[in-house]
């Protein structure tokens, strides 16, 4: 057995090294940004905001009861957020696996799987190991021109290496810091959106099997791939859409495989439709619009468009088209679909939060990076152009190398879990799993950590998912400041609220809404109080008992 294993590794040495590197790097990336220590969840500062949504979602499945699924920070309506990845994490935690191990294991498989699929994709199309290796390298270290912003802050000097390796902030984090280079090209996008890499890996696998592998597969294979694609609707809705766009494009350019593509797409849409129909029953504050220009839509001209994408794509802006012209017609047919994704991301707005279109460009860059890697390897074959290749690779990775160190040097923040936080422990052990709380804390509320739903979490998450957040916000404000039990109970019955939670002497909630303590003291029993944290929990069950009678 050992002899066979060594023989296999020797025969597939490049693949073994690539797989080992992908797993090792992915493990470090995921476990360094989220882990468990002494009863607390330790979260990297740059991942903090997104985990304010992920933890409540995971815990709603592992500690709570969330079927049919609702957004645990916006209950009362069908979930609009692609939850399936976090459902799997929750089920692993429910089975007894610690939350960091559950989340990081699936995240590692997803990120490593994406890197491996990129390599496999390259190897099959170009029959060249080096193209795959360079593609993986270029994907890990983005080619934007954020390096220019870095040198504005840290002028070139004898301390430049030290400035890079000790850096703790991204040089450019547009649009959030007002700079032109977006925040969506560095590795932070994968540490924060843990389901993104796994979704891309799944999509690449489906495309590889249908388009690249081209084996004489049976009907059962097409059915399996169609079912897999259909289920991915709630794994990552945007990636599902992109995969369908690519398969529709391939349907047009590959007449010989139209039948299997039709079967795959038909089954995918049949499986996805009930999920789509369920999603459409939720309130919405946005519908898809045609808004050209992505993040420069308000100042869109040919000049601003070109300037924006030169800064964000760097040399890729020139190399991807050159590489596309360089490759054969058959390879052009494969990769032109990725340009369609670039166009779609620049024309349509799918959610209220335009920056979320970044996924279209992340996927486009996979195809663009592979083409660029092939072009670089082709140049390397000529001795006189090897120096140029070295220079190009340097400028295609320097921004990504600089962006790596803010993640490596990132500080950490701790969230005390139920083993350390008595408020979380009491809620987890003494309230029904399906409970909904009237909350006074938006972010990492004890109720959310315990797997219970809260009436209204941090508004950006729900707003960005497309919910009508105004009504929830008004109802929550009226409930906290209530002075009439009948009015309060009407809203409590609407959302199924059985508890209210806030701190003693807390005059307002996180956003300044007034809390009427006397109303709660006079109308509802206090079922829990903590003299140290000052947390007080009231049971509002009498609202429902009155209703039932």
C-alpha positions in Angstrom: 0.0 0.0 0.0 2.8 2.4 1.0 4.8 1.5 -2.1 1.7 2.1 -4.3 1.2 5.5 -2.6 4.8 6.6 -3.2 4.5 5.5 -6.8 1.3 7.5 -7.3 2.9 10.6 -5.7 6.0 10.3 -7.8 3.9 9.9 -11.0 1.7 12.9 -10.0 4.3 15.0 -8.2 3.1 18.4 -9.5 -0.6 17.6 -8.6 0.4 16.4 -5.2 2.5 19.5 -4.4 -0.3 21.7 -5.7 -3.0 19.9 -3.6 -0.8 20.0 -0.5 -0.1 23.7 -0.9 -3.7 24.5 -1.6 -4.8 22.6 1.6 -2.0 24.1 3.7 -2.6 27.6 2.6 -6.4 27.3 2.9 -6.1 25.9 6.4 -3.9 28.7 7.5 -6.1 31.4 5.9 -9.3 30.1 7.4 -8.1 29.1 10.9 -6.0 32.3 11.3 -9.1 34.5 10.8 -11.6 32.5 13.0 -10.9 30.2 15.8 -12.0 29.2 19.3 -10.0 29.9 22.5 -10.9 29.6 26.2 -14.7 29.7 25.6 -14.5 32.6 23.1 -14.8 32.9 19.4 -11.8 34.8 18.1 -12.4 36.7 14.9 -10.0 38.7 12.8 -10.8 42.4 12.8 -11.2 42.5 9.0 -13.7 39.6 9.1 -15.6 41.0 12.1 -18.4 42.7 10.1 -19.4 39.7 8.0 -19.3 37.3 10.9 -21.9 39.5 12.5 -24.2 37.9 9.9 -22.7 34.4 9.6 -22.7 33.5 13.3 -26.4 34.2 13.8 -27.2 32.2 10.7 -25.1 29.2 11.7 -26.4 29.2 15.2 -30.0 29.5 14.0 -29.5 26.0 12.6 -27.2 24.4 15.3 -28.8 25.9 18.5 -32.1 27.2 17.2 -34.9 26.0 15.0 -35.0 27.7 11.6 -37.3 25.7 9.4 -38.6 26.8 7.0 -35.5 29.1 6.9 -35.8 32.7 7.8 -33.0 35.3 8.2 -32.4 35.2 11.9 -31.7 38.9 12.1 -34.9 39.7 10.1 -37.5 37.0 11.1 -41.1 36.7 9.9 -40.4 36.3 6.2 -38.7 33.6 4.0 -34.9 33.9 3.8 -33.5 35.9 0.9 -29.9 35.1 1.7 -28.1 32.1 0.2 -27.9 30.1 3.4 -27.1 26.5 2.4 -23.3 26.7 3.2 -24.0 27.9 6.7 -26.8 25.4 7.1 -24.2 22.6 6.6 -21.9 24.3 9.1 -24.8 24.5 11.6 -25.5 20.8 11.1 -21.9 19.9 11.8 -22.0 21.9 15.0 -25.3 20.3 15.9 -23.6 16.9 15.5 -21.0 17.9 18.1 -18.2 19.5 16.0 -17.0 22.8 17.4 -18.2 25.8 15.4 -14.7 27.0 14.3 -13.7 23.5 13.2 -17.0 23.1 11.3 -16.8 26.4 9.5 -13.1 26.3 8.8 -13.2 22.8 7.5 -15.9 23.6 4.9 -14.2 26.9 4.1 -10.9 25.1 3.6 -12.4 22.5 1.3 -14.1 25.3 -0.6 -11.0 27.5 -1.1 -8.6 24.6 -1.8 -11.2 23.1 -4.1 -11.4 26.4 -6.1 -7.6 26.5 -6.5 -7.5 22.8 -7.5 -10.3 23.2 -10.0 -8.5 26.2 -11.6 -5.4 24.0 -11.9 -7.4 21.1 -13.3 -9.2 23.4 -15.7 -5.9 24.8 -17.0 -4.2 21.4 -17.3 -7.1 20.0 -19.3 -7.4 23.0 -21.7 -3.8 23.8 -22.2 -2.1 20.4 -21.4 0.5 22.4 -19.4 1.2 22.1 -15.6 2.9 25.5 -15.6 -0.2 27.3 -16.8 -2.2 25.9 -13.8 0.5 26.8 -11.3 0.9 30.3 -12.5 -2.9 30.7 -12.6 -3.1 29.7 -8.9 -0.3 32.1 -8.0 -2.0 35.0 -9.9 -5.4 34.2 -8.3 -3.9 34.3 -4.8 -2.1 37.7 -5.3 -4.3 40.2 -7.2 -3.1 42.4 -10.0 -4.8 45.7 -9.1 -2.9 48.9 -8.9 -3.5 49.4 -5.2 0.3 49.3 -5.0 0.2 53.0 -6.1 -1.9 53.9 -3.1 0.5 52.0 -0.8 3.5 54.0 -2.1 1.5 57.2 -1.5 1.4 56.3 2.1 4.8 54.7 2.3 7.2 56.3 -0.2 9.9 54.0 -1.6 12.9 53.8 0.7 15.3 51.4 2.4 12.4 50.6 4.8 10.0 49.5 2.0 10.3 45.7 2.7 9.6 46.4 6.4 6.7 48.7 5.5 5.1 45.9 3.4 5.6 43.1 5.9 4.4 45.1 8.9 1.5 46.7 7.2 -1.9 46.3 8.9 -4.3 48.1 6.5 -5.3 47.6 2.9 -3.8 50.5 0.8 -7.2 50.8 -1.0 -10.6 49.6 0.1 -13.0 51.2 -2.3 -15.7 52.3 -2.2 -15.7 52.2 1.6 -12.6 54.4 2.0 -13.3 56.7 -1.0 -10.5 55.3 -3.1 -10.8 53.9 -6.6 -9.4 50.4 -6.2 -12.1 48.2 -4.8 -11.9 46.0 -1.7 -12.9 42.9 -3.6 -9.7 41.6 -5.2 -7.7 40.6 -2.1 -8.0 37.4 0.0 -10.1 39.2 2.5 -13.1 38.5 0.3 -12.7 34.8 0.9 -12.1 35.0 4.6 -15.2 37.1 5.0 -17.5 35.4 2.5 -16.8 31.9 3.4 -19.3 30.4 0.9 -17.9 32.2 -2.1 -14.9 30.0 -2.9 -16.9 26.8 -2.4 -19.5 28.1 -4.8 -16.9 29.0 -7.4 -15.3 25.5 -7.0 -18.7 23.9 -7.5 -19.5 26.0 -10.6 -16.0 25.3 -12.1 -16.6 21.6 -11.5 -19.9 21.6 -13.4 -18.5 23.6 -16.3 -15.4 21.3 -16.4 -17.5 18.2 -16.5 -19.9 19.5 -19.2 -17.6 21.6 -21.4 -13.9 20.8 -20.8 -13.9 17.1 -20.0 -16.2 16.2 -22.9 -16.5 12.6 -21.9 -19.3 10.4 -23.3 -21.2 10.7 -20.1 -24.5 9.0 -19.4 -27.9 10.7 -18.8 -27.5 10.0 -15.1 -24.3 12.3 -15.1 -26.2 15.2 -16.7 -29.0 14.7 -14.2 -26.6 14.8 -11.3 -24.9 17.9 -12.6 -28.3 19.6 -13.2 -29.5 18.7 -9.7 -26.2 20.0 -8.2 -26.6 23.2 -10.1 -30.2 23.6 -9.0 -29.3 23.0 -5.4 -26.6 25.6 -5.6 -29.3 28.3 -6.0 -29.3 28.6 -2.2 -25.6 27.9 -1.9 -24.8 31.1 -3.7 -27.5 32.7 -5.8 -25.1 34.9 -7.8 -22.8 32.1 -8.7 -25.8 30.0 -9.7 -26.9 32.8 -12.1 -23.4 33.1 -13.5 -23.2 29.3 -14.1 -26.5 29.4 -15.9 -25.3 32.3 -18.1 -22.2 30.4 -19.0 -24.1 27.2 -19.8 -26.6 29.2 -22.0 -23.6 30.7 -23.9 -22.0 27.3 -24.3 -25.4 26.0 -25.6 -25.1 28.5 -28.4 -21.5 27.8 -29.4 -21.4 24.0 -29.0 -24.2 22.5 -31.0 -22.8 19.0 -30.5 -23.5 19.1 -26.7 -26.7 21.0 -26.7 -28.7 18.0 -25.6 -26.8 17.5 -22.4 -26.7 21.2 -21.7 -30.4 21.4 -22.2 -31.0 18.5 -19.8 -28.7 20.0 -17.2 -30.2 23.5 -17.4 -33.8 22.1 -17.4 -33.3 20.0 -14.3 -31.4 22.9 -12.6 -34.3 25.3 -13.2 -36.9 22.8 -12.0 -35.0 22.3 -8.8 -34.2 26.0 -8.3 -37.7 27.3 -9.1 -39.4 26.3 -5.7 -36.5 28.0 -3.9 -37.0 31.1 -6.1 -40.8 31.1 -5.6 -40.2 30.8 -1.8 -37.8 33.7 -1.9 -40.2 35.9 -3.9 -42.8 35.7 -1.1 -40.6 37.8 1.1 -40.8 41.6 1.1 -38.4 43.4 -1.2 -36.9 46.8 -1.3 -35.3 46.3 -4.7 -35.7 44.7 -8.1 -33.0 44.1 -10.8 -32.2 47.3 -12.7 -30.1 48.4 -15.6 -27.5 50.7 -14.1 -24.3 50.7 -16.3 -21.0 51.4 -14.8 -20.8 49.4 -11.5 -19.2 51.7 -8.9 -18.8 54.6 -11.2 -22.4 54.6 -12.4 -22.8 58.2 -11.1 -19.9 59.5 -13.2 -19.9 57.1 -16.2 -18.0 58.1 -19.3 -15.6 56.2 -21.5 -12.7 57.9 -19.8 -13.8 57.1 -16.2 -14.8 53.6 -17.2 -11.3 52.8 -18.7 -9.6 54.6 -15.8 -11.6 52.7 -13.2 -10.8 49.3 -14.7 -7.2 50.0 -15.4 -6.8 50.8 -11.7 -8.7 47.7 -10.6 -7.4 45.2 -13.1 -3.9 46.6 -13.5 -2.0 45.0 -16.3 -4.8 42.5 -16.8 -6.8 45.2 -18.5 -4.3 44.9 -21.4 -3.1 41.3 -21.0 -6.5 39.6 -21.0 -7.5 41.0 -24.4 -4.1 40.3 -25.8 -4.1 36.8 -24.5 -7.6 36.2 -25.8 -6.5 37.3 -29.3 -3.4 35.0 -29.0 -5.2 31.7 -28.2 -6.8 29.4 -30.7 -10.4 29.6 -31.9 -11.4 26.7 -29.8 -10.0 28.2 -26.6 -11.6 31.5 -27.5 -15.0 29.8 -27.5 -14.4 28.5 -24.0 -13.3 31.8 -22.4 -15.5 34.3 -24.2 -18.2 33.4 -21.7 -16.2 34.9 -18.9 -16.3 38.3 -20.8 -20.1 38.1 -20.7 -20.0 38.0 -16.9 -17.8 41.1 -17.0 -20.5 42.8 -19.1 -23.4 41.7 -17.0 -21.7 43.0 -13.8 -21.2 46.3 -15.5 -24.7 46.7 -16.8 -27.1 45.3 -14.2 -27.6 45.9 -10.5 -29.2 42.9 -8.8 -29.4 44.1 -5.2 -29.7 47.5 -3.4 -26.0 47.2 -2.6 -24.2 47.7 -5.9 -20.8 46.6 -4.6 -22.1 43.0 -4.3 -21.8 42.8 -8.1 -18.1 42.2 -7.4 -18.8 38.4 -7.7 -19.2 38.8 -11.4 -15.8 40.3 -11.7 -14.2 37.8 -9.3 -15.5 35.0 -11.6 -14.5 36.9 -14.7 -11.0 37.2 -13.3 -10.7 33.4 -13.0 -11.1 33.1 -16.8 -9.0 36.2 -17.4 -6.2 35.0 -15.2 -6.0 31.6 -16.8 -5.7 33.2 -20.3 -3.0 35.5 -19.0 -1.1 32.6 -17.4 -1.1 30.8 -20.7 0.1 33.9 -22.5 3.0 34.3 -20.0 4.0 30.7 -20.3 4.0 31.0 -24.1 6.2 34.1 -23.8 8.6 32.1 -21.5 9.3 29.6 -24.2 11.2 32.4 -26.0 14.5 33.1 -24.2 14.5 36.8 -25.2 11.1 37.5 -23.6 11.7 35.7 -20.3 12.9 38.9 -18.6 9.6 40.5 -19.6 7.6 37.6 -18.2 9.4 38.1 -14.8 8.6 41.8 -14.8 5.0 41.2 -15.7 4.5 38.6 -13.0 6.0 41.0 -10.5 3.5 43.7 -11.4 0.7 41.2 -11.5 1.3 40.1 -8.0 2.9 43.0 -6.1 -0.5 44.5 -5.0 -1.6 41.1 -3.9 1.6 40.5 -1.9 1.1 43.9 -0.2 -2.6 43.0 0.5 -1.6 39.7 2.0 0.1 41.3 5.1 -2.8 43.2 6.5 -4.5 39.8 6.7 -1.4 38.2 8.2 -0.9 41.0 10.7 -4.6 41.5 11.5 -5.6 41.9 15.1 -8.3 39.8 16.7 -11.5 40.4 18.6 -13.2 38.0 20.9 -16.9 37.0 21.3 -17.6 35.1 24.5 -19.6 32.1 23.7 -22.1 30.2 25.9 -19.4 28.5 28.0 -18.1 31.9 29.1 -21.1 34.2 28.7 -23.9 33.4 31.2 -26.4 35.5 29.2 -25.9 33.4 26.1 -25.9 30.2 28.2 -29.3 31.1 29.8 -30.9 31.9 26.5 -29.6 28.7 24.9 -30.7 26.5 27.8 -34.0 28.2 28.9 -35.8 29.5 25.8 -37.4 27.4 23.0 -35.2 27.1 19.9 -37.7 28.9 17.7 -37.9 31.9 20.0 -37.9 35.5 18.6 -36.5 38.3 20.7 -37.2 42.0 20.8 -33.6 43.1 20.9 -31.7 46.2 21.9 -28.4 45.1 20.5 -27.9 44.9 16.7 -24.5 43.3 16.4 -23.5 39.9 18.0 -26.5 40.1 20.3 -26.4 37.3 23.0 -29.7 36.0 21.5 -28.1 35.6 18.1 -25.0 33.8 19.6 -27.5 31.5 21.3 -29.2 30.7 18.0 -32.4 32.6 18.6 -33.9 35.1 16.1 -33.9 38.8 16.9 -36.5 41.2 15.5 -33.9 43.4 13.7 -30.2 42.9 13.4 -27.6 45.2 11.8 -29.7 46.9 9.0 -27.0 46.7 6.3 -27.2 42.9 6.1 -31.0 42.8 5.7 -31.1 45.8 3.4 -28.3 44.4 1.3 -30.2 41.1 1.0 -33.2 43.0 -0.5 -35.6 43.2 2.4 -37.9 46.0 3.2 -36.2 47.0 6.4 -38.2 50.2 7.1 -41.3 48.4 8.5 -39.2 46.2 10.9 -37.3 49.2 12.1 -40.5 51.2 12.8 -42.1 48.2 14.6 -39.0 47.7 16.7 -38.9 51.3 17.7 -42.6 51.3 18.6 -42.2 48.2 20.7 -39.2 49.4 22.7 -40.9 52.7 23.5 -44.4 51.2 24.0 -46.8 52.4 26.6 -49.8 50.4 25.6 -49.9 46.7 26.0 -52.5 46.1 23.3 -50.5 47.9 20.7 -47.3 46.1 21.8 -49.0 42.7 21.7 -50.3 43.3 18.2 -46.8 43.7 16.9 -45.5 40.9 19.1 -48.0 38.5 17.6 -47.1 39.7 14.1 -43.5 38.5 14.5 -44.0 35.8 17.1 -42.0 37.6 19.7 -41.9 35.9 23.1 -39.1 37.7 24.8 -37.7 41.3 25.1 -34.1 41.8 26.1 -32.1 44.9 27.0 -29.8 46.2 29.7 -30.8 47.7 33.0 -30.5 51.5 32.9 -30.1 51.3 29.1 -32.0 54.3 28.0 -31.8 53.7 24.2 -30.9 50.9 21.9 -27.9 50.8 19.6 -29.5 53.3 17.2 -30.9 55.7 19.7 -34.5 54.3 20.0 -36.0 55.0 23.5 -36.6 52.0 25.8 -39.5 52.4 28.1 -38.4 50.3 31.1 -41.5 51.1 33.2 -43.7 49.6 30.5 -41.9 46.3 30.6 -41.7 46.2 34.4 -45.4 46.9 34.7 -46.6 44.5 32.1 -44.3 41.5 31.7 -42.5 39.2 34.1 -38.7 39.5 34.4 -37.4 35.9 33.7 -33.7 36.6 33.7 -31.3 39.3 35.0 -27.5 39.5 35.3 -26.1 42.0 37.8 -22.7 42.0 36.1 -23.7 42.4 32.4 -26.9 44.2 33.4 -28.9 42.1 30.8 -32.6 41.8 31.6 -35.0 39.5 29.8 -38.8 39.8 30.0 -41.2 37.1 28.8 -43.9 38.5 26.5 -45.8 35.2 26.4 -48.9 36.9 27.9 -49.4 38.6 24.5 -49.8 35.3 22.8 -51.8 33.7 25.7 -54.3 36.6 25.4 -54.4 36.1 21.6 -55.0 32.3 22.0 -57.9 32.8 24.4 
